[in-house]
């Protein structure tokens, strides 16, 4: 199995990248909804990491990752990333209970209004995300190893 082989790679980052490659291929072929909950977890954590690294919550919400904001919150809960979960939950609270649109244009328009009122708070949440210091890659790999049967 490809996922097991990836878990056996000594370097944590390489292991994670190999696993995400398998999942991204499946998502590209069959779509997000075809992924198992465990696969969605890895997919969402990876997208969160990439977007936060490239520009924080603005980048996250402006790109595909933002379409899966609620699923990303659930993914953080599944991997037991309590600190990061709290930061993302606070960020999502800025949407005042509104469902975050899957459509990119609608999502960006909604967020732009929020950002105009909460720019300082969003910047602070970016800082808190980085300050939490949770090893999301390590937590995700542990989750994968414990849920191996859910990866097909």
LINPEWO-V889898 format. One record per backbone hydrogen bond with DSSP energy under -1.0 kcal/mol. NH is the residue of the N-H (numbers start at 1). CO is the residue of the C=O. Records with the same first field share a line. If there is no record, write none. Layout:
BEGIN
NH=CO ; CO
END
This chain:
BEGIN
5=1
6=2
7=3
8=4
9=6
15=11
16=12
17=13
18=14
19=15
20=16
21=17
22=18
23=19
24=20
25=21
26=22
27=23
28=24
29=25
30=26
31=27
34=31
35=32
40=36
41=37
42=38
43=39
44=40
45=41
46=42
47=43
48=44
49=45
50=46
51=47
52=48
53=49
54=50
56=52
60=56
61=57
62=58
66=60 ; 63
67=64
68=65
69=66
72=68
73=69
74=70
75=71
76=72
77=73
78=74
79=75
81=76
82=80
85=81
86=82
87=83
88=84
89=85
90=86
91=87
92=88
93=89
94=91
95=92
96=93
98=95
107=103
108=104
109=105
110=106
111=107
112=108
113=109
114=110
115=111
116=112
118=114
122=118
123=119
124=120
125=121
126=122
127=123
128=124
129=125
130=126
131=127
132=128
136=134
139=135
140=136
141=137
142=138
143=139
144=140
145=141
146=142
147=143
150=147
151=148
END
